[in-house]
Amino acid sequence: MNDSSKNHQSSSYFRKINISAPIYILAHHKRGIALRFARFRAAGVGAFAAFIAVLGPGLLAGLSDDDPAGITTYSVLGTDHGYQLLWIIPASTILLVQFHLMAVRIGAASGKGFVGIIRERWGHGWGYFAVIGLLFANFGTICAEYAGISAAASLVGIPAWISAPIAGILISLIVVMGSFHRIERILLIISSTLALYIVDGILAKPDWSQVWHNSIVPHMPTDNIGWIAIAATLGTTLAPWGLAFIQSYSVDKKITIANLRWERVDVIIGSLLTGIIGLAIAVACAATLNRAGVHINDASDAAAALRPLAGSFATVLFGAGLLGASLLAAAIVPLATAYSIAEGVGAPASLDLDSRHFQLFYAAFVGLTVAAVSIVSLPGLPLIPLIYTSQVVNAVMLPLHVIALHLLASDASIMGVAKSSKTSMIASWISIALITACIAALATSWISA
């Protein structure tokens, strides 16, 4: 088909939708971002090009789990418990693959984000409940992202009241003013800085036999501090906001059932990289800080403590990774929350459209950013309890979220041919039981303490 024919078809299409389509649908097609991806995927291109066309949701949702809260959690896990509890990271990664794939499949089949499909399937009340729950769990994590930016900037002497507002303004401008495609490219570039942590893990010269053994063979905690570490690690790796984000974002990118073959590759790669990076952080701290008997409170403490133990280069890598992770997650977590808020009240939610047509979506994003920046900029605020507690809250909310995903994925009226198989449903129930058992063990250890 020549260019003039394509232009004629496009013009006819816009004239057709101009008659009855809502203004935001018209704006969407005028931006043309989703159509560009749709043409690319439908053009019979090769395997690699097809993969590139769907690349994004899995990588961004996975790698943003390695945010400042995650880095702090993994650092504390390795520093306080050495190699003993490393197994929880590979175990959480397996669950991350399973439930991220489920969330993407639900989004592709229904064309709706997590809160949107809950609202449609179980009514407005449950939709509002999901929004409130995610907002409650997510806000502490958003504060943690800006705390991470401040911590990374403090390593070169920049105070929080300068670094956090500047970062908030820049991120808000990129999200509100940029297009879907441009925002995604920027976020993917930022996410590449997380590879620095793999180098850090190697520089720490760990006992690799201990790493392999404790990554595969579970060793149960002996006190409630250990169970808190396990719950926090589970909550930071398999975060409810990440599950909500990947579903809404895959819908935003117009991932369909036909695209799931390649989107699965994106999800698996993103999840595995998340686990590898988390393991590298914990191993680096176990091999250096735990061995030296050092106690830390946050990721910046870990970066500073690495200097005499693993060299200044390790400190630079840790700090640079912390900054990259913070910037990535400071965009992703408010986006996940803004998607949920807009879906919960039935408003449009997409990065594909200009801000004039999505006032609520962008207002929610900017409002969350301003609130988090304001809190982080307050002098003397105890951010570390907030960060660590937010991850435990994520873990406590996780069973409700994954049960909802399981019920939706097994509902033929929503999923059609993409409905979960019997094998998938059994595997899902087993995973839900394991997650619930971890939370129950945490509660039991608290009661008996």
C-alpha positions in Angstrom: 0.0 0.0 0.0 1.5 3.4 -1.0 1.7 6.5 1.2 -1.3 8.3 -0.4 -3.5 5.3 0.1 -2.5 5.1 3.8 -3.1 8.8 4.3 -6.5 8.5 2.6 -7.5 5.6 4.9 -6.2 7.5 7.9 -8.2 10.6 7.0 -11.3 8.6 6.3 -10.9 6.9 9.7 -10.6 10.2 11.5 -13.6 11.6 9.7 -15.5 8.5 10.8 -14.6 8.6 14.5 -15.0 12.4 14.6 -18.8 11.9 14.3 -19.5 10.0 17.5 -16.2 9.3 19.4 -15.4 11.1 22.7 -12.9 13.9 22.4 -10.2 11.8 24.2 -10.6 9.0 21.7 -10.1 11.4 18.8 -7.1 12.9 20.6 -5.7 9.5 21.1 -5.8 8.6 17.4 -4.4 12.0 16.4 -1.4 11.4 18.6 -1.0 8.1 16.7 1.3 6.4 19.2 -0.8 3.3 19.6 -1.5 3.0 15.9 2.3 3.1 15.2 2.8 0.1 17.5 -0.2 -1.7 16.0 1.0 -1.3 12.4 4.5 -2.4 13.4 3.2 -5.6 15.1 0.8 -6.4 12.2 3.3 -5.8 9.4 4.7 -9.4 9.5 8.1 -8.2 10.9 10.7 -10.6 12.2 10.9 -12.0 15.7 13.3 -9.4 17.1 11.3 -6.5 15.7 8.1 -8.0 17.1 9.7 -8.3 20.5 11.0 -4.7 20.4 7.4 -3.6 19.5 6.0 -4.9 22.9 9.1 -4.2 25.0 8.5 -2.1 28.0 5.7 -3.1 30.5 7.6 -6.2 31.8 11.0 -4.5 32.0 9.7 -1.3 33.6 7.3 -3.0 36.1 10.1 -5.5 37.1 13.0 -3.2 37.3 11.1 -0.5 39.2 10.7 -3.0 42.0 14.4 -2.5 42.6 13.6 1.0 43.9 15.1 2.8 46.9 12.7 0.8 49.2 13.8 -2.4 47.5 17.5 -1.5 47.6 17.1 -0.6 51.3 15.3 -3.9 52.0 17.8 -6.0 50.1 20.7 -4.2 51.8 19.3 -4.8 55.2 18.6 -8.4 54.4 22.2 -9.0 53.4 23.7 -6.8 56.2 21.7 -8.2 59.1 21.3 -11.8 58.0 24.3 -12.4 55.8 23.7 -15.2 53.2 21.1 -17.0 55.4 17.9 -15.6 53.9 19.0 -15.1 50.3 16.5 -17.8 49.2 13.6 -15.4 49.6 14.8 -13.4 46.6 14.7 -16.2 44.0 11.5 -17.4 45.5 9.9 -14.0 45.2 11.2 -13.7 41.6 9.4 -16.9 40.6 6.2 -15.5 42.0 6.9 -12.1 40.3 7.1 -13.9 36.9 3.9 -15.8 37.6 1.7 -12.9 38.7 3.1 -10.3 36.2 2.2 -12.7 33.4 -1.2 -13.1 34.9 -1.8 -9.3 35.2 -0.6 -8.7 31.6 -2.9 -11.5 30.3 -5.9 -10.0 32.2 -5.1 -6.5 30.7 -4.8 -7.9 27.2 -8.0 -9.9 27.4 -10.1 -7.2 29.1 -8.6 -4.0 27.8 -8.8 -2.6 31.4 -6.4 -1.9 34.2 -6.5 -3.7 37.6 -8.9 -1.3 39.3 -10.9 -0.8 36.2 -11.7 -4.5 35.8 -12.5 -4.8 39.5 -14.9 -1.9 39.2 -16.6 -3.5 36.2 -16.6 -7.1 37.6 -17.6 -6.5 41.3 -19.0 -3.0 41.3 -18.0 0.5 42.2 -17.7 -0.2 45.9 -14.9 -2.7 45.4 -13.3 -0.4 42.9 -13.1 2.4 45.5 -11.8 -0.1 48.1 -9.0 -1.2 45.7 -8.1 2.5 45.1 -7.9 3.3 48.8 -5.9 0.2 49.5 -3.4 0.9 46.8 -3.2 4.6 47.7 -2.5 3.7 51.3 0.2 1.2 50.4 1.7 3.3 47.5 2.2 6.6 49.1 4.9 5.4 51.6 6.7 3.9 48.6 6.5 7.2 46.6 8.1 8.9 49.6 10.7 6.2 49.5 11.6 7.0 45.9 12.2 10.7 46.7 14.1 9.7 49.8 16.3 7.6 47.6 16.9 10.6 45.3 17.8 12.7 48.3 20.1 10.0 49.7 22.0 9.6 46.4 22.3 13.4 46.1 23.5 13.7 49.7 26.5 11.5 48.8 27.8 14.6 46.9 26.6 17.1 49.4 23.3 18.2 47.9 20.6 18.6 50.6 17.1 17.0 50.3 15.3 20.3 50.1 17.1 21.0 46.8 17.3 17.5 45.2 13.8 16.3 45.9 11.9 19.3 44.5 14.1 19.5 41.4 13.6 15.8 40.7 9.9 16.2 41.3 9.6 19.1 38.8 11.7 17.3 36.1 9.8 14.0 36.4 6.4 15.8 36.4 7.3 17.8 33.2 8.5 14.6 31.4 5.3 12.7 32.3 2.8 15.5 31.7 4.3 17.0 28.6 5.8 14.0 26.9 4.2 11.4 24.7 3.8 7.7 25.6 6.7 6.6 23.3 9.1 9.3 24.5 8.4 8.7 28.2 8.9 4.9 27.8 12.3 5.4 26.1 13.5 7.8 28.8 12.4 5.3 31.5 14.1 2.4 29.8 17.3 4.3 29.5 17.2 5.2 33.2 16.5 1.6 34.1 19.8 0.5 32.5 21.7 2.1 35.5 20.5 -0.8 37.7 23.0 -3.0 36.0 25.7 -1.3 38.1 24.5 -3.3 41.1 25.5 -6.6 39.4 29.1 -5.1 39.1 28.9 -4.2 42.8 28.0 -7.8 43.8 31.0 -9.1 41.9 33.4 -6.4 43.4 32.4 -7.5 46.9 34.1 -10.9 46.3 31.4 -13.0 48.1 31.7 -16.7 49.1 30.0 -18.0 46.0 29.4 -21.5 47.5 27.4 -19.8 50.3 25.6 -17.7 47.8 24.5 -20.7 45.7 23.6 -22.8 48.6 21.5 -20.2 50.5 19.8 -19.0 47.3 18.4 -22.5 46.7 18.0 -24.1 50.2 15.5 -22.2 52.4 16.6 -21.5 56.0 13.8 -20.3 58.3 14.3 -17.2 60.5 14.8 -17.7 64.2 13.2 -14.5 65.3 10.6 -11.9 64.3 13.3 -9.6 62.8 14.0 -12.3 60.3 10.3 -12.8 59.5 9.9 -9.0 59.0 12.9 -9.1 56.6 11.3 -12.0 54.6 7.9 -10.2 54.5 9.5 -6.9 53.5 11.5 -8.6 50.7 8.4 -10.4 49.4 6.5 -7.1 49.6 9.2 -5.1 47.8 9.7 -7.7 45.0 6.1 -8.6 44.4 4.7 -5.1 45.2 0.9 -4.6 44.6 1.6 -1.3 42.9 3.9 -3.2 40.4 1.1 -5.7 39.6 -1.4 -2.8 39.1 1.1 -0.9 37.0 2.0 -3.7 34.6 -1.7 -4.4 33.9 -2.6 -0.7 33.3 0.5 0.0 31.4 0.1 -3.0 29.0 -3.4 -1.8 28.4 -2.1 1.7 27.7 0.4 0.2 25.2 -2.4 -1.7 23.5 -1.0 -5.1 24.2 -3.5 -7.7 22.9 -3.9 -11.5 23.2 -2.1 -11.8 19.8 0.9 -10.0 21.3 1.2 -12.1 24.4 3.8 -14.5 23.0 6.4 -11.7 22.9 5.1 -9.8 25.9 5.8 -12.9 28.0 9.5 -12.7 27.0 9.5 -9.0 28.1 7.9 -10.0 31.5 10.3 -12.9 32.1 13.4 -10.8 31.3 12.2 -7.9 33.5 11.4 -10.2 36.4 14.7 -12.2 36.2 16.7 -9.0 36.0 14.8 -7.7 39.1 15.8 -10.8 41.0 19.4 -10.8 39.8 19.9 -7.2 40.8 18.2 -7.7 44.2 20.4 -10.7 44.9 23.5 -8.8 43.8 22.7 -6.0 46.3 22.0 -8.5 49.2 25.2 -10.4 48.3 27.3 -7.3 48.2 26.1 -6.3 51.7 26.4 -9.8 53.1 30.0 -10.2 51.8 31.2 -6.8 53.2 28.9 -5.2 55.8 27.6 -8.3 57.5 31.2 -9.8 57.7 32.4 -6.5 59.2 29.6 -6.4 61.7 28.3 -3.0 60.3 24.7 -2.0 60.9 22.8 0.2 58.4 19.5 2.0 58.3 19.2 2.7 54.6 20.7 2.4 51.1 22.9 5.5 51.4 24.3 4.0 54.6 25.2 0.9 52.6 26.9 3.0 49.9 29.0 4.9 52.4 29.9 1.8 54.4 31.1 0.0 51.3 33.9 2.6 50.8 36.4 1.2 53.3 35.3 -2.4 52.6 35.0 -2.7 48.9 36.6 0.5 47.6 35.4 3.9 46.5 34.5 2.6 43.1 31.9 0.3 44.7 30.5 3.3 46.6 30.2 5.3 43.3 28.4 2.4 41.6 26.0 1.9 44.5 25.2 5.6 44.7 24.7 5.9 40.9 22.5 2.8 40.9 20.5 4.3 43.8 19.9 7.5 41.8 18.9 5.7 38.7 16.5 3.4 40.6 15.0 6.4 42.4 14.3 8.4 39.3 12.8 5.4 37.5 10.5 4.5 40.4 9.6 8.1 41.2 7.9 8.1 37.8 6.5 4.6 37.9 4.9 4.4 41.3 2.9 7.7 41.1 1.9 6.6 37.5 0.6 3.2 38.9 -1.3 5.1 41.6 -2.7 7.7 39.1 -3.9 4.8 36.8 -5.7 3.2 39.8 -7.3 6.5 40.9 -8.6 7.4 37.4 -9.8 3.8 36.8 -11.5 3.7 40.2 -13.8 6.7 39.3 -14.2 5.7 35.7 -12.1 8.4 34.2 -9.7 7.9 31.2 -6.2 7.0 32.2 -3.4 7.0 29.6 0.0 8.5 28.8 -1.0 8.5 25.1 -3.1 11.6 25.4 -2.4 15.2 26.1 -3.1 16.6 29.6 -6.1 18.6 28.5 -8.2 15.4 28.2 -7.0 13.7 31.3 -7.1 16.3 34.0 -7.8 13.7 36.8 -5.1 11.3 35.7 -2.4 14.0 35.5 -3.7 15.9 38.6 -3.4 12.7 40.6 0.2 12.1 39.4 1.3 15.7 40.1 -0.5 15.8 43.5 1.1 12.6 44.7 4.5 13.9 43.5 4.1 17.2 45.3 2.9 15.5 48.6 5.9 13.1 48.6 8.4 15.8 47.8 7.0 18.0 50.6 7.3 15.2 53.1 10.8 14.1 52.1 12.0 17.8 52.2 11.0 18.1 55.9 14.2 18.2 58.1 14.6 15.4 60.6 11.7 13.3 59.4 12.3 9.5 60.2 12.1 8.3 56.6 13.6 4.8 57.2 10.7 3.5 59.3 8.4 4.8 56.7 10.3 3.1 53.9 10.6 -0.2 55.6 7.0 -0.2 57.0 5.7 0.6 53.5 7.2 -2.7 52.2 5.7 -4.7 55.0 2.3 -3.0 54.2 2.8 -4.1 50.6 3.3 -7.7 51.8 0.2 -7.7 54.0 -1.9 -6.3 51.1 -0.4 -8.8 48.6 -2.7 -11.8 49.3 -5.8 -9.7 48.6 -4.3 -8.5 45.3 -3.1 -11.9 44.0 -6.4 -13.5 45.0 -8.2 -10.9 42.9 -5.9 -11.5 40.0 -6.5 -15.3 40.3 -10.3 -14.9 40.3 -10.2 -12.5 37.3 -7.9 -14.7 35.3 -10.1 -17.7 35.8 -13.3 -15.9 34.9 -14.3 -17.0 31.4 -16.7 -14.0 30.9 -13.7 -11.7 31.2 -10.9 -13.7 29.8 -12.6 -15.7 27.0 -10.0 -18.0 25.3 -7.3 -16.5 27.6 -8.9 -18.0 30.7 -6.4 -19.7 33.1 -6.0 -23.4 32.5 -6.5 -25.9 35.4 -2.7 -26.3 35.8 -2.3 -22.5 36.0 -5.1 -22.2 38.6 -3.5 -24.9 40.8 -0.1 -23.2 40.6 -1.7 -19.9 41.4 -3.5 -21.3 44.5 -0.2 -22.8 45.7 1.6 -19.5 45.3 -1.2 -17.7 47.1 -1.0 -20.2 50.0 2.8 -19.7 50.2 2.4 -15.9 50.3 -0.3 -16.1 52.9 1.8 -18.5 55.0 4.7 -16.0 55.0 2.4 -13.2 56.2 0.8 -15.5 58.8 4.3 -16.5 60.1 5.1 -12.8 60.4 1.9 -12.2 62.4 2.6 -15.2 64.6 6.2 -14.0 65.3 4.9 -10.6 66.3 2.2 -12.0 68.6 4.7 -14.3 70.4 7.5 -11.7 70.7 
